[in-house]
């Protein structure tokens, strides 16, 4: 039950017997709220004078003394105060409660659907302000009338899948600047903003000019997510960072401009997802040049400080993020979030591209010609190994819940089907295919309401890039994307009425050889960023070679699974640099999640 409704019903619901009348002329109790009340006590619903009279005379007066608590809920504008009730009912009821909305009319619908944290913010600020605009401004941290603040606030919510229409409607009623208003009025649709962006790059001015100049970070977030598309740059008077959103920018200049608009230091998961996407653009830009750009070393020095801060945040907040109600906060929640769509009648295809980090996602979606409808990021399972993290996606569980299979992926098809059987679906409604993705003529067969396709192409490209690292990967990803397998797969899914979501089990990092300590066991040969020891004592002997951490969700004791993580950009290998995974860097842990079409 909503806390603000429960607070008004007060101690009445804690009573074991008696009769209470609840006056609800403003419709506070919708069907879900009434269902919550009915779970606590008996409820009689009435809506006019005749039904009140009938319920009281034929039901209430025939009750045996001491019977369980009964609430008579009156949903009629005729009854707003206790004196509107018939005199005998007013006198005989043990309690009469008048329910009220704690917020202005303009944001009632928003309060009804808000998650507990957002609802608490709205209620807190409603105590301070009477005007709906002031409440929204305070609750969501937006300065109305300021183009930069408005677009930053709107983009923050556009980058979160499942933002409710009620929030867009509330924002549409109070925003004042053109760029932000165009998104809110479109309930997240960016067609209006795209036109403003195209005009700005082409003419040097548009209705959104002030927002573009004042909030480059927000615009770069949309560009990085693929929600806003690059356009030809035809004027020279725009800020240098506009090159990021122009077609065919110079890689070295692009790196400079991206570094100049680095997001502020994050304090929560949403901020780190934005930063991971931004860094993915930087790293992809470095990889685009045949010869490492002169500013690439400066970019990696920025990464060192950023990754140190990320790992400190991760150790402190990873556990709470695993339990978060935010959409797609962690990969083990992906199946559960998609279940909401499926249970609403939508056919869903989940594509898991093994090893795909943000540094590959940005160029991949462009080369494959994908249209992005929703985009965010998610925390991989730690250690960032396929057997741990991909299995968590398909099982819809934390690793501690599949101890017997944590060292391999042999059971992931069974795990996927088991999850959906638990949602009430038959095997005929569920499909799963694993493929390399090398043959554009062999598109996997998808059937039923829910389909999963696991693609190993990117991971194979990563593990074969021992010569030129990221630059070699960039060429391989571009060639694979243009070959058409991914596009053809999504085309087939679209024609079969599937809604397509794409994600990855982990990202990757170019590593520097640091040698291999003795006694450890890697879970998979390519996982050179982590060593797994059978007990804590043995791991402790090699602590000088890495970072000791037992992340939440991992069955450390039960599975004899004690990880030692390679520090910084180092890797447990010798010889040439490798692009690998398994560790706890920003690049490995935060992966893209997007709803796409072609």
C-alpha positions in Angstrom: 0.0 0.0 0.0 1.3 3.5 -0.8 2.7 5.0 2.3 0.9 8.3 1.9 -2.5 6.4 1.7 -1.6 4.2 4.7 -0.7 7.3 6.8 -4.2 8.7 6.3 -5.9 5.5 7.1 -3.7 5.5 10.2 -4.4 3.3 13.1 -7.7 2.2 11.7 -6.2 -0.6 9.7 -4.5 -2.0 12.8 -7.8 -2.6 14.5 -9.1 -6.1 14.6 -12.8 -5.2 14.6 -15.2 -2.3 14.1 -16.8 -0.2 11.4 -15.0 2.7 9.6 -16.3 4.9 6.8 -13.8 6.2 4.3 -14.8 9.3 2.3 -13.0 9.4 -1.0 -14.6 12.1 -3.2 -11.3 12.8 -5.0 -10.5 9.3 -6.1 -7.5 8.6 -4.0 -8.3 4.9 -3.8 -7.9 3.5 -7.3 -8.3 -0.2 -8.0 -4.8 -1.3 -6.9 -5.1 0.8 -3.7 -8.4 -0.8 -2.9 -7.0 -4.2 -3.5 -4.2 -3.4 -1.0 -6.8 -2.4 1.6 -8.9 -5.5 0.9 -5.8 -7.6 1.8 -5.9 -6.1 5.3 -9.7 -6.0 6.1 -13.1 -6.4 4.6 -14.2 -3.6 2.2 -17.6 -2.6 1.1 -17.6 -0.3 -1.9 -20.4 2.3 -2.3 -20.9 5.2 -4.7 -24.1 7.0 -3.9 -26.8 7.6 -1.2 -28.8 4.5 -2.1 -25.9 2.1 -2.0 -24.7 3.6 1.3 -28.1 3.1 2.8 -28.5 -0.4 1.5 -25.0 -1.5 2.7 -25.6 0.0 6.2 -29.1 -1.4 6.7 -28.7 -4.8 5.1 -25.1 -5.6 6.0 -23.6 -3.5 8.7 -26.5 -3.6 11.1 -26.7 -7.4 10.8 -23.1 -7.9 11.9 -22.3 -9.9 15.0 -20.4 -7.9 17.6 -16.7 -8.4 17.4 -16.6 -9.3 13.7 -13.5 -8.4 11.8 -12.9 -4.8 10.8 -15.0 -3.5 7.9 -14.3 -0.4 5.8 -17.2 1.2 3.9 -15.4 3.1 1.1 -17.6 5.9 -0.3 -16.4 7.1 -3.7 -18.8 10.0 -4.6 -18.4 13.8 -4.9 -21.6 14.1 -2.9 -19.8 13.0 0.3 -16.9 15.3 1.2 -17.4 15.7 4.9 -18.7 13.6 7.8 -21.9 15.7 7.9 -22.8 14.7 4.4 -23.4 11.2 5.6 -26.9 10.1 6.9 -27.1 11.1 10.6 -27.4 7.5 11.9 -24.4 6.3 9.9 -22.3 9.3 11.2 -23.2 8.4 14.8 -22.9 4.6 14.5 -19.5 4.4 12.6 -16.5 3.9 14.9 -14.4 6.2 12.6 -15.0 8.4 9.6 -11.9 9.2 7.5 -11.7 11.8 4.8 -9.0 10.9 2.3 -7.2 13.7 0.6 -4.5 14.1 -2.1 -1.3 15.5 -0.6 -0.3 17.1 -3.8 -1.9 19.6 -6.3 -4.2 18.3 -9.0 -1.5 18.6 -11.7 0.7 16.0 -10.2 -1.8 13.5 -8.7 -1.4 11.1 -11.6 2.4 11.3 -11.2 2.2 10.6 -7.5 0.1 7.6 -8.1 2.6 5.8 -10.3 5.9 7.1 -8.7 8.3 4.7 -7.2 8.7 5.0 -3.4 11.8 7.2 -3.5 10.2 9.6 -6.1 6.9 9.7 -4.2 8.8 10.5 -1.0 10.5 13.5 -2.8 7.2 14.7 -4.1 5.5 14.5 -0.7 8.4 16.2 1.0 8.4 19.1 -1.4 4.6 19.4 -1.4 4.9 20.2 2.3 7.1 23.1 1.4 5.4 24.4 -1.8 1.8 24.9 -2.9 2.5 25.3 -6.6 2.9 22.2 -8.8 5.8 23.8 -10.7 7.7 24.5 -7.5 7.1 21.0 -6.2 8.4 19.4 -9.5 11.3 21.8 -9.7 12.4 20.9 -6.2 11.7 17.1 -6.4 13.5 16.6 -9.7 16.2 19.3 -9.3 15.3 21.4 -12.4 15.5 25.2 -12.6 12.6 26.1 -14.8 13.3 28.9 -17.3 17.0 27.9 -17.6 17.5 26.1 -20.9 20.5 24.1 -19.6 18.8 22.9 -16.4 15.6 22.0 -18.2 17.3 19.9 -20.9 19.6 18.2 -18.4 16.6 17.2 -16.3 14.6 15.9 -19.3 17.5 14.0 -20.8 18.2 12.4 -17.4 14.7 10.8 -17.6 14.8 10.1 -21.3 17.9 7.9 -20.7 16.0 5.8 -18.2 13.8 3.1 -19.8 10.2 2.9 -18.5 9.9 6.6 -17.6 6.2 7.0 -17.0 4.0 9.0 -19.3 2.6 10.7 -16.1 6.1 12.3 -15.5 6.3 13.5 -19.1 2.8 15.0 -18.8 3.7 16.7 -15.5 6.9 18.1 -17.0 5.1 19.3 -20.1 2.9 21.4 -17.9 5.8 23.4 -16.3 8.8 23.4 -18.7 9.3 26.7 -20.5 12.2 26.3 -22.9 11.7 24.9 -26.4 14.2 22.0 -26.5 13.0 20.5 -23.2 9.3 21.1 -23.9 9.6 19.3 -27.3 10.7 16.1 -25.5 8.2 16.3 -22.7 5.3 17.0 -25.0 6.3 14.1 -27.1 6.5 11.9 -24.0 10.2 11.2 -24.7 10.0 11.4 -28.5 13.1 13.2 -29.8 11.9 14.1 -33.3 11.5 17.8 -32.4 14.9 17.9 -30.7 16.5 16.1 -33.7 15.2 18.8 -36.0 16.5 21.5 -33.7 19.9 19.8 -33.7 20.0 19.5 -37.5 19.1 23.1 -37.9 21.7 24.2 -35.4 24.5 22.4 -37.2 23.3 23.5 -40.6 22.4 27.1 -39.9 24.1 27.9 -36.6 20.8 28.7 -34.9 17.5 26.9 -33.9 14.9 26.9 -31.2 17.2 24.7 -29.1 20.3 26.8 -29.5 20.4 28.0 -25.8 20.0 24.4 -24.5 22.7 23.1 -26.8 25.2 25.8 -25.7 24.3 25.6 -22.0 24.1 21.8 -21.6 26.6 20.0 -23.9 26.8 17.1 -21.5 23.1 16.3 -21.9 23.3 16.5 -25.7 26.4 14.3 -25.8 24.5 11.8 -23.6 21.8 11.5 -26.2 24.3 11.3 -29.1 26.4 8.7 -27.2 23.3 6.6 -26.6 22.3 6.8 -30.3 19.0 8.5 -29.5 20.1 11.7 -31.2 21.7 11.3 -34.6 24.8 13.2 -36.0 24.1 15.7 -38.8 26.3 17.6 -41.3 28.2 20.5 -39.7 28.0 23.5 -42.1 28.9 26.5 -39.9 32.1 27.4 -38.2 30.8 29.5 -35.4 29.6 26.7 -33.1 31.4 25.4 -30.0 34.2 23.0 -30.7 32.3 20.1 -28.9 29.6 20.2 -31.6 32.0 18.2 -33.7 31.0 15.2 -31.6 27.5 15.3 -33.2 28.7 16.0 -36.7 29.1 13.5 -39.4 32.7 12.3 -40.1 34.6 14.3 -37.4 38.4 14.1 -37.2 39.2 11.5 -34.5 41.9 13.5 -32.7 39.8 16.6 -32.6 36.8 14.5 -31.4 38.9 13.2 -28.5 39.9 16.7 -27.5 36.3 17.8 -27.5 35.0 14.8 -25.6 37.7 15.3 -22.9 36.7 19.0 -22.7 33.1 18.0 -21.8 33.8 15.1 -19.4 30.8 14.5 -17.2 31.1 15.6 -13.6 32.2 13.0 -11.1 29.3 10.6 -10.6 27.8 9.8 -7.2 25.3 7.2 -8.3 24.7 4.4 -10.9 22.9 6.7 -13.3 26.0 9.0 -13.3 28.4 6.2 -13.8 26.3 4.8 -16.8 26.6 8.3 -18.4 30.3 8.4 -17.7 30.8 4.8 -19.1 29.0 5.8 -22.3 31.1 9.0 -22.6 34.4 7.1 -22.0 33.2 4.5 -24.6 33.0 7.3 -27.1 36.5 8.5 -26.2 38.0 5.0 -26.5 36.2 4.3 -29.8 37.5 7.6 -31.2 41.1 6.6 -30.2 40.5 3.2 -32.0 39.3 4.8 -35.2 42.7 6.3 -36.1 45.2 3.9 -37.8 48.0 5.4 -35.8 47.4 6.2 -32.1 46.4 9.9 -31.9 48.8 12.2 -30.0 46.2 12.9 -27.3 45.4 9.2 -26.6 47.9 9.1 -23.7 46.2 12.1 -22.1 42.9 10.3 -22.5 44.2 7.2 -20.7 45.6 9.3 -17.9 42.0 10.7 -17.4 40.9 7.1 -17.3 43.3 6.1 -14.5 41.8 8.7 -12.2 38.3 7.9 -13.3 38.7 4.2 -12.8 40.2 4.5 -9.4 37.1 6.5 -8.3 34.8 4.0 -10.0 36.3 1.0 -8.2 36.0 2.8 -4.8 32.3 3.5 -5.6 31.7 0.0 -6.8 33.0 -1.6 -3.6 30.7 0.6 -1.6 27.5 0.6 -3.7 27.5 -2.6 -5.8 25.5 -4.6 -3.2 22.7 -2.0 -3.0 22.6 -1.7 -6.8 22.0 -5.4 -7.1 18.8 -4.9 -5.0 17.7 -1.7 -6.7 14.3 -1.3 -8.3 15.7 0.9 -11.0 15.2 -0.5 -14.5 18.1 -2.7 -15.6 20.3 -1.7 -12.7 22.1 -5.0 -12.9 22.2 -7.8 -15.5 20.4 -10.4 -13.4 17.3 -8.1 -13.6 17.1 -8.0 -17.4 14.9 -11.0 -17.7 12.6 -9.8 -15.0 12.3 -6.3 -16.6 11.5 -7.9 -20.0 8.9 -10.1 -18.3 6.8 -7.0 -17.7 6.7 -6.4 -21.4 5.9 -10.1 -22.2 3.2 -10.3 -19.7 1.6 -7.2 -21.3 1.4 -9.2 -24.5 4.6 -8.0 -26.3 6.8 -10.6 -28.1 10.4 -9.9 -27.0 13.8 -10.9 -28.5 16.8 -10.5 -26.2 20.2 -10.4 -28.0 23.2 -10.9 -25.8 26.4 -9.9 -27.6 29.2 -11.5 -25.6 32.0 -9.1 -24.7 30.3 -5.9 -26.1 31.4 -2.8 -24.2 30.4 0.8 -24.8 33.6 1.3 -26.8 32.3 -1.2 -29.3 28.6 -0.5 -29.0 28.8 3.1 -30.3 30.5 2.3 -33.6 28.6 -1.0 -33.9 25.1 0.5 -33.8 26.2 3.1 -36.4 27.8 0.6 -38.8 24.8 -1.8 -38.5 22.3 1.0 -39.1 20.4 0.5 -35.8 17.8 2.9 -34.6 17.9 3.2 -30.8 14.5 3.7 -29.0 15.6 3.3 -25.4 19.2 3.3 -24.1 20.8 2.8 -20.7 23.5 0.8 -19.0 23.7 -2.1 -16.5 26.1 -3.5 -14.0 27.6 -6.8 -15.0 28.1 -9.6 -12.5 31.5 -9.6 -10.9 33.9 -11.2 -11.9 33.1 -10.1 -15.4 33.4 -13.6 -16.9 30.9 -15.1 -19.4 30.1 -18.1 -17.1 29.2 -15.7 -14.3 27.6 -12.8 -16.0 25.9 -14.2 -19.1 24.4 -17.0 -17.1 23.0 -14.4 -14.7 21.2 -12.6 -17.6 19.6 -15.8 -18.9 18.8 -17.3 -15.5 17.5 -14.0 -14.1 19.4 -14.8 -10.9 22.5 -13.8 -9.0 25.5 -16.1 -9.3 25.0 -17.4 -5.8 21.8 -19.0 -7.0 23.5 -21.2 -9.7 26.6 -22.4 -7.8 26.7 -25.8 -9.5 27.1 -24.1 -13.0 29.2 -21.1 -12.1 32.3 -22.4 -13.9 30.7 -23.0 -17.4 27.8 -22.0 -19.6 26.4 -25.5 -20.3 23.2 -24.9 -18.4 22.3 -21.4 -19.7 19.6 -22.6 -22.1 17.9 -24.6 -19.4 18.2 -21.6 -17.0 16.5 -19.4 -19.6 13.7 -21.8 -20.1 13.3 -22.3 -16.4 13.0 -18.6 -15.7 10.2 -18.2 -18.2 8.4 -21.4 -17.1 8.3 -19.7 -13.7 6.5 -16.8 -15.4 3.8 -19.2 -16.6 5.0 -19.9 -20.2 5.2 -23.3 -21.9 8.4 -24.5 -23.7 6.7 -23.8 -27.0 6.6 -20.1 -26.1 10.4 -19.9 -25.4 13.4 -20.1 -27.7 17.1 -19.9 -27.2 19.9 -20.0 -29.8 23.7 -19.5 -29.5 25.6 -18.5 -32.6 28.9 -17.2 -33.8 27.1 -14.7 -36.0 29.4 -15.2 -39.0 26.9 -16.3 -41.6 24.4 -13.7 -42.7 22.4 -16.4 -44.5 21.9 -18.4 -41.3 19.7 -16.3 -39.2 18.6 -18.3 -36.1 15.0 -19.4 -35.9 13.0 -17.6 -33.3 9.6 -18.8 -32.1 7.1 -18.2 -29.4 6.6 -15.2 -27.1 10.2 -14.9 -25.8 13.4 -15.5 -27.7 17.1 -15.2 -26.8 20.0 -15.1 -29.2 23.5 -15.2 -27.8 26.1 -14.0 -30.3 29.9 -14.8 -29.8 31.3 -12.8 -32.8 32.5 -9.7 -30.8 34.1 -11.8 -28.1 35.9 -13.8 -30.8 37.2 -10.6 -32.3 38.3 -9.3 -28.9 40.3 -12.5 -28.2 42.0 -12.4 -31.6 43.2 -8.8 -31.2 46.7 -9.4 -29.7 48.5 -7.3 -32.4 46.8 -3.9 -32.5 44.3 -4.1 -29.7 41.5 -1.7 -29.9 42.4 -0.5 -33.4 42.3 -4.1 -34.6 38.9 -4.6 -32.8 37.5 -1.5 -34.4 38.2 -2.8 -37.9 36.8 -6.2 -37.0 33.6 -4.8 -35.5 33.0 -2.5 -38.4 33.5 -5.3 -40.9 31.2 -7.7 -38.9 28.5 -5.0 -38.6 28.6 -4.1 -42.3 28.4 -7.8 -43.2 24.8 -7.7 -42.0 24.2 -10.5 -39.6 23.0 -8.3 -36.7 20.9 -6.1 -39.0 19.3 -9.1 -40.7 18.6 -10.7 -37.4 16.8 -7.6 -36.1 15.0 -7.2 -39.4 13.6 -10.8 -39.2 12.6 -10.2 -35.6 10.8 -7.0 -36.5 8.9 -8.7 -39.3 7.9 -11.4 -36.8 6.6 -8.7 -34.4 9.4 -9.0 -31.8 10.5 -6.1 -29.7 14.2 -6.3 -29.7 16.5 -5.6 -26.8 20.3 -5.9 -27.0 22.9 -6.1 -24.2 26.1 -7.7 -23.2 27.4 -9.9 -20.4 30.6 -7.8 -19.8 32.8 -5.2 -21.4 36.5 -5.4 -22.0 39.8 -3.5 -21.4 43.1 -3.2 -23.3 45.6 -4.7 -20.7 49.3 -4.4 -20.1 51.1 -7.7 -19.3 52.0 -8.1 -15.6 52.9 -11.8 -15.6 51.0 -14.7 -14.0 51.1 -15.5 -10.3 51.2 -19.2 -9.3 48.4 -21.4 -7.9 45.4 -19.6 -9.3 42.8 -21.0 -11.6 41.3 -18.9 -14.3 37.7 -19.7 -15.0 38.2 -19.3 -18.7 41.3 -18.9 -20.7 40.5 -15.4 -21.9 39.7 -14.2 -18.4 43.2 -12.7 -17.8 41.8 -10.0 -15.6 41.0 -12.2 -12.6 42.4 -15.3 -10.9 40.0 -17.6 -9.0 41.4 -19.4 -5.9 39.7 -22.4 -4.1 40.1 -20.7 -0.7 40.8 -17.4 1.0 44.1 -18.6 2.5 45.7 -19.4 -0.8 44.4 -16.2 -2.4 45.9 -14.2 0.5 49.4 -15.5 -0.4 49.1 -13.8 -3.7 47.4 -10.6 -2.6 50.4 -8.5 -3.8 49.5 -9.4 -7.3 46.0 -7.8 -7.3 42.9 -6.6 -5.4 41.1 -8.9 -3.0 37.3 -8.5 -3.0 34.4 -10.8 -2.6 31.6 -9.0 -4.4 28.0 -9.3 -3.2 26.0 -12.0 -5.1 29.0 -14.3 -5.5 28.9 -17.8 -3.8 32.4 -17.4 -2.4 32.4 -20.0 0.4 29.8 -22.4 -1.1 31.6 -22.6 -4.4 35.2 -22.3 -3.3 35.3 -19.2 -5.5 37.7 -16.5 -4.3 38.7 -13.9 -6.9 41.8 -11.8 -7.1 41.4 -8.9 -9.5 44.2 -7.5 -11.7 44.8 -3.8 -10.7 44.6 -0.9 -13.1 45.0 -1.9 -16.7 47.3 -4.9 -15.9 46.5 -8.4 -17.0 47.6 -11.8 -15.8 49.6 -12.7 -18.9 52.9 -12.2 -20.6 54.0 -11.0 -24.0 51.8 -8.8 -26.2 49.0 -6.5 -24.9 45.6 -8.2 -24.8 42.0 -6.9 -24.8 40.4 -8.9 -22.0 37.9 -9.0 -19.2 37.1 -10.5 -15.8 38.1 -7.5 -13.8 36.3 -4.5 -12.1 37.2 -1.6 -14.4 34.6 0.8 -15.6 35.0 -0.6 -19.1 34.3 -4.2 -18.0 31.5 -3.7 -15.4 29.1 -1.3 -17.1 27.6 -2.5 -20.3 24.9 -1.1 -22.7 21.3 -2.0 -22.7 19.1 -0.8 -25.5 15.8 -1.3 -27.4 16.6 -1.2 -31.1 15.2 -1.7 -34.6 16.7 -1.2 -38.0 
